Amino acid sequence: MASIAGALRRPTSPTGLWRWMTTVDHKKIGVLYGVSSFLFFLFGGLEALIMRVQLARAGHDIVSPEVFSQLFTMHALTMIFLGVMPLSAAFFNLMVPLMIGARDVAFPRLNAFSYWVFLFGAIVLQSGWLLGGSPNVGWFAYAPLTSSSFSPGNGMEFYIVGLGILGISSVAAALNFIVTIINMRAPGMSLMRMPVFIWMTLITSFLLITAFPVITVGLIELYFDRTFGMNFFNSAAGADVVLWQHLFWVFGHPEVYILILPAMGIVSEVLPTFSRKPLFGYPVVVLSGITIGFMGWAVWSHHMFTVGLGPIANSVFAITTMSIAVPTAVKIFNWIATMWGGSISLKTPMLFAIGFIAMFVIGGLSGVMHSVAPADAQQQDTYFVVAHLHYVLFGGSIFAIFSGIYYWFPKASGRMLNDRIGQINFWLVTIGFNLAFFPMHFLGLDGMPRRQYTYQSEMGWDLWNLVSTTGSLILAIGILVFLHNFFRSLRHGEIAGNDPWDGRTLEWSISSPPPEYNFATIPTVHGRDAFWEEKYGHDGMNVPASVEASNATEEGHHGIHMPSPSYMPMIAAIGLSVAGYGLIYHFAASVVGACITLVAIFGWAMEPPAEPTE
Amino acid sequence: MHHSQVSEHATTTGIDHRKMLIWVFLGSECMFFGSLLATYLIYYGQSLPGTPTPGEILDIPTTSVSTFVLLMSSLMMVLAYSSISRGNVRNFRIWILCTALLGSTFLGFQIFEFTEFAREGLTPKTNLFGTTFFTLTGFHGAHVTVGVIWLLSLFGYSFKGDLTKDGGVNVDLIALYWHFVDVVWIVIFTVVYLIGITNAVHNAHG
């Protein structure tokens, strides 16, 4: 034990790759999250493009039905768990400490652990492509299709173990952000002075820690059934297979809000900045977010209207689902009112934020249509649902994430993303997205079923499918334009300076990129939009004060001790993934993996907070 | 180093980060055990006729003893924390060993119970009762095992490092976890054992 700890003494200033692998700095971890999840986002997009090409014409046979089933399953899992969620986590990591005036998160090593567990969990989930087949039962994986008799092979094991490991990552990260936000705010930043993005991060984190244990139990039960022949979903032993649907959607619906609340937080920061007005009705926006967080737990059975739960259950869940539209609509009106009468500057972040509102309203309206249980019986399992969910997840979450990338890239990198290319990026993505997904409303109402690898020409679905595929290709070009902008701007982008957008929140008061310790002196907050008030005074009429003064003293960092890098989080995460593969192939590997993790945890607990420098 | 410790304590709420973390984590654990318990309750009485029932299998007197043992371990935990917060490391070592010992005794009871049930014909594969019972109580047992490892680690650490610093927060963390696991057992004992038996008696008479 001691010798291992000695060999892996806490590194002080590693260089190159090791610097990234041992970092505990929230900004670097945010970049790691952002880069890896964007790669998975591109991979999930590639899966989608293959499906769209397959569906471009009736009777195409680019991919087999078997591969198509794996594609739609993995597309959903990739986009939800490896795309949108970790992209949100990238923003949490990069921005939360900066926006609350903290030097790091509460548990820097736990933060690194979350990232590495995410990465290795993602690899386990994706490794099915190389190891004999990915899961092919849809991301919801309804029993009894997932039983070992109907799904032989290891596909379901990659699903179970992959999602299990990703759940550990999400819960660890969420615990960290809850403690950080509640316990590390700068003096004066009361809860109702926190930026809305921080509020949404907090609510999302609470949803994560409460929703993931439920799916974890479902995954454990499924694993026990498949591996040990237990009876959780074995109807021959009297089991009710609908139990899986309940466990899955009790998790699955809060998960929907886990995907959208961070997006709502981002646009709540972007819209006021580019309208040069405070957010309209801040307390109402915050309370709507909390209400959505609570009500998100009371609507799960609207995914199960056609299961046959009976008229009472269907009515109750139809009513709760319609009611959750109220706080959502309240937010939309607040965002619109924020822009009303403001001096709006249509930079790329603002375009994406406005695009978010427009697309999300369309997706929200089709969502309200789904909440009508009898109508949903018609729409169930058709492309109408595909259209709806992409309008809220792409038109909602991804638009907001792009808005956030354009908004905060200057803070993270020190350079601006090119605005002209950004505008091209926005319009290509918006046009491509609408061409790809709006026709799916027509196809769905016309009865085209989801998850079918092809269709007959006589059904009359050729035209809209071709339009949709064309749209998806335009969308893909839009993403490529973004990548071009990203890499170009990293090197040649205009130097951003501290405050390129005339921002309102604390992150704009420090240099871009921020120093390792973020704030030389912890700021004191006197109101909402703390930095704006500092610049312009409470009524916005004051002459700009010299705000640089508070931060200008570079010498101030003497005596600020940041935690040293550490090997332990990554080693603990490696142990977990070894244990995970052990659950799939051989339990001996699980024991080895668990031991690696245990040793890493001991090393973690014993290593000093920082290697002594003197 | 001492100075950085002091500055870390200037939290917004005045509560130590680690203590807040463990509270929120236990909230997450509530959902975990809640889901396992919900599965058990949904399948309560749903096993195929002719297969073992809770009334035939569960042995209340034995499990009452093991429940008492676990409750007493919580008392030992309180004494251990009280010792360390008064700076008495010697007494702390005694009480924390007692806690770990009683926790291990509880685990011994559980192993005995599981093998006994298997001999009587109830395994995780037998029926829905077996599947849900062993999973629920097994995961509780796994939590007790983690707790025992944690307790023994702290016992070992008490010879090497200083557990009294920060008001003994390192002991406070395991104490919160240990009491939580104990409370979960009280719920399981009530719902699975006592109510299970009550219903069996009720059915026999009615």
Interface residues (C-beta under 8 A of the other chain):
Chain A: A106 F107 V171 L175 N176 I178 V179 I182 N183 M184 R185 I209 T210 A211 F212 P213 V214 T216 V217 G218 I220 E221 F224 F228 G229 M230 N231 F232 A237 G238 A239 D240 L243 L247 V250 H561 L598 F602 A605 P608 P609 A610 P612
Chain B: M1 S4 T11 T12 T13 I15 H17 M20 L21 V24 F25 G27 S28 E29 M31 F32 G34 S35 L36 T39 I42 Y43 Q46 S47 L48 P124 K125 N127 L128 G130 T131 T132 T135 F139 I149 S153
